[in-house]
Amino acid sequence: MNDSQRLADLRIVLIVVGLIAVFAIWPLMIVGMYATLGVFLLMASRDPMKHLSLI
């Protein structure tokens, strides 16, 4: 598996986890934190190498 394929897989995982954090975890008590995390994960999925500290 080369680096470009790994980066594409990472983008897919970031999008999926970000959408889950935004839409599926909202019933929890700490809604704001999970929703914010989801938004930032979706933003990081655009360019994962720039956002390594978040990932």
N, CA and C atoms as an extended XYZ file, in Angstrom:
165
Properties=species:S:1:pos:R:3:atomname:S:1:resname:S:1:resid:I:1 pbc="F F F"
N         0.865       -1.183        0.000 N   MET     1
C         0.000        0.000        0.000 CA  MET     1
C         0.905        1.237        0.000 C   MET     1
N         0.712        2.095       -0.977 N   ASN     2
C         1.545        3.288       -1.066 CA  ASN     2
C         0.956        4.430       -0.240 C   ASN     2
N         1.714        5.518       -0.171 N   ASP     3
C         1.314        6.645        0.671 CA  ASP     3
C         0.037        7.318        0.195 C   ASP     3
N        -0.159        7.403       -1.109 N   SER     4
C        -1.368        8.069       -1.605 CA  SER     4
C        -2.618        7.255       -1.265 C   SER     4
N        -2.529        5.939       -1.321 N   GLN     5
C        -3.673        5.097       -0.943 CA  GLN     5
C        -3.949        5.196        0.551 C   GLN     5
N        -2.897        5.236        1.342 N   ARG     6
C        -3.079        5.372        2.793 CA  ARG     6
C        -3.705        6.717        3.139 C   ARG     6
N        -3.287        7.767        2.438 N   LEU     7
C        -3.856        9.093        2.662 CA  LEU     7
C        -5.323        9.132        2.253 C   LEU     7
N        -5.672        8.474        1.166 N   ALA     8
C        -7.071        8.415        0.738 CA  ALA     8
C        -7.913        7.644        1.753 C   ALA     8
N        -7.378        6.553        2.270 N   ASP     9
C        -8.094        5.799        3.306 CA  ASP     9
C        -8.268        6.620        4.575 C   ASP     9
N        -7.228        7.384        4.943 N   LEU    10
C        -7.316        8.241        6.118 CA  LEU    10
C        -8.394        9.298        5.946 C   LEU    10
N        -8.491        9.875        4.758 N   ARG    11
C        -9.530       10.879        4.495 CA  ARG    11
C       -10.920       10.279        4.659 C   ARG    11
N       -11.110        9.060        4.167 N   ILE    12
C       -12.415        8.409        4.289 CA  ILE    12
C       -12.762        8.164        5.749 C   ILE    12
N       -11.796        7.671        6.512 N   VAL    13
C       -12.041        7.409        7.933 CA  VAL    13
C       -12.334        8.702        8.680 C   VAL    13
N       -11.619        9.776        8.371 N   LEU    14
C       -11.873       11.059        9.032 CA  LEU    14
C       -13.270       11.577        8.721 C   LEU    14
N       -13.716       11.426        7.496 N   ILE    15
C       -15.056       11.877        7.129 CA  ILE    15
C       -16.115       11.064        7.866 C   ILE    15
N       -15.943        9.735        7.897 N   VAL    16
C       -16.924        8.881        8.564 CA  VAL    16
C       -16.996        9.184       10.058 C   VAL    16
N       -15.844        9.268       10.713 N   VAL    17
C       -15.833        9.538       12.152 CA  VAL    17
C       -16.353       10.940       12.443 C   VAL    17
N       -16.023       11.893       11.587 N   GLY    18
C       -16.524       13.257       11.770 CA  GLY    18
C       -18.037       13.327       11.654 C   GLY    18
N       -18.598       12.642       10.668 N   LEU    19
C       -20.062       12.635       10.516 CA  LEU    19
C       -20.745       11.913       11.676 C   LEU    19
N       -20.135       10.832       12.148 N   ILE    20
C       -20.693       10.134       13.315 CA  ILE    20
C       -20.667       11.049       14.526 C   ILE    20
N       -19.567       11.767       14.724 N   ALA    21
C       -19.457       12.656       15.884 CA  ALA    21
C       -20.466       13.797       15.811 C   ALA    21
N       -20.742       14.275       14.609 N   VAL    22
C       -21.681       15.400       14.471 CA  VAL    22
C       -23.131       14.945       14.614 C   VAL    22
N       -23.487       13.824       13.997 N   PHE    23
C       -24.894       13.454       13.928 CA  PHE    23
C       -25.336       12.330       14.858 C   PHE    23
N       -24.466       11.401       15.198 N   ALA    24
C       -24.916       10.216       15.932 CA  ALA    24
C       -24.702       10.308       17.430 C   ALA    24
N       -23.795       11.132       17.873 N   ILE    25
C       -23.476       11.167       19.297 CA  ILE    25
C       -24.181       12.332       19.984 C   ILE    25
N       -25.054       13.013       19.300 N   TRP    26
C       -25.681       14.202       19.882 CA  TRP    26
C       -26.511       13.938       21.126 C   TRP    26
N       -27.033       12.729       21.387 N   PRO    27
C       -27.818       12.559       22.616 CA  PRO    27
C       -26.996       12.583       23.908 C   PRO    27
N       -25.698       12.499       23.803 N   LEU    28
C       -24.875       12.494       24.998 CA  LEU    28
C       -24.886       13.854       25.681 C   LEU    28
N       -24.408       13.897       26.901 N   MET    29
C       -24.445       15.138       27.673 CA  MET    29
C       -23.433       16.157       27.172 C   MET    29
N       -22.362       15.706       26.613 N   ILE    30
C       -21.331       16.649       26.174 CA  ILE    30
C       -21.417       16.865       24.662 C   ILE    30
N       -22.577       17.263       24.254 N   VAL    31
C       -22.896       17.417       22.839 CA  VAL    31
C       -21.955       18.398       22.146 C   VAL    31
N       -21.709       19.507       22.771 N   GLY    32
C       -20.891       20.550       22.143 CA  GLY    32
C       -19.497       20.080       21.797 C   GLY    32
N       -18.920       19.292       22.673 N   MET    33
C       -17.550       18.826       22.427 CA  MET    33
C       -17.507       17.856       21.255 C   MET    33
N       -18.436       16.921       21.207 N   TYR    34
C       -18.450       15.954       20.109 CA  TYR    34
C       -18.806       16.604       18.780 C   TYR    34
N       -19.714       17.532       18.792 N   ALA    35
C       -20.073       18.215       17.551 CA  ALA    35
C       -18.889       19.033       17.040 C   ALA    35
N       -18.183       19.699       17.941 N   THR    36
C       -17.010       20.467       17.546 CA  THR    36
C       -15.916       19.555       17.013 C   THR    36
N       -15.694       18.431       17.681 N   LEU    37
C       -14.708       17.465       17.209 CA  LEU    37
C       -15.073       16.966       15.820 C   LEU    37
N       -16.339       16.690       15.596 N   GLY    38
C       -16.773       16.228       14.286 CA  GLY    38
C       -16.521       17.241       13.194 C   GLY    38
N       -16.790       18.492       13.481 N   VAL    39
C       -16.555       19.549       12.494 CA  VAL    39
C       -15.071       19.650       12.172 C   VAL    39
N       -14.225       19.615       13.206 N   PHE    40
C       -12.790       19.706       12.959 CA  PHE    40
C       -12.250       18.477       12.242 C   PHE    40
N       -12.806       17.305       12.492 N   LEU    41
C       -12.380       16.113       11.760 CA  LEU    41
C       -12.773       16.205       10.287 C   LEU    41
N       -13.934       16.770       10.024 N   LEU    42
C       -14.331       16.964        8.629 CA  LEU    42
C       -13.416       17.968        7.931 C   LEU    42
N       -13.026       19.009        8.655 N   MET    43
C       -12.093       19.974        8.082 CA  MET    43
C       -10.723       19.343        7.860 C   MET    43
N       -10.296       18.488        8.785 N   ALA    44
C        -8.997       17.832        8.658 CA  ALA    44
C        -8.986       16.830        7.517 C   ALA    44
N       -10.131       16.316        7.146 N   SER    45
C       -10.167       15.334        6.067 CA  SER    45
C        -9.807       15.950        4.723 C   SER    45
N        -9.897       17.244        4.598 N   ARG    46
C        -9.528       17.897        3.335 CA  ARG    46
C        -8.029       17.804        3.081 C   ARG    46
N        -7.237       17.984        4.141 N   ASP    47
C        -5.785       17.896        4.017 CA  ASP    47
C        -5.222       17.312        5.312 C   ASP    47
N        -5.233       15.992        5.441 N   PRO    48
C        -4.823       15.348        6.687 CA  PRO    48
C        -3.383       15.642        7.098 C   PRO    48
N        -2.502       15.860        6.154 N   MET    49
C        -1.107       16.097        6.504 CA  MET    49
C        -0.906       17.441        7.202 C   MET    49
N        -1.778       18.400        6.969 N   LYS    50
C        -1.695       19.687        7.647 CA  LYS    50
C        -2.220       19.622        9.079 C   LYS    50
N        -3.056       18.630        9.372 N   HIS    51
C        -3.743       18.553       10.655 CA  HIS    51
C        -3.333       17.323       11.444 C   HIS    51
N        -2.063       16.978       11.403 N   LEU    52
C        -1.594       15.786       12.100 CA  LEU    52
C        -1.772       15.883       13.618 C   LEU    52
N        -1.676       17.081       14.173 N   SER    53
C        -1.831       17.213       15.627 CA  SER    53
C        -3.247       16.888       16.080 C   SER    53
N        -4.238       17.124       15.249 N   LEU    54
C        -5.622       16.780       15.589 CA  LEU    54
C        -5.867       15.284       15.452 C   LEU    54
N        -5.315       14.709       14.422 N   ILE    55
C        -5.523       13.302       14.152 CA  ILE    55
C        -4.776       12.488       15.173 C   ILE    55
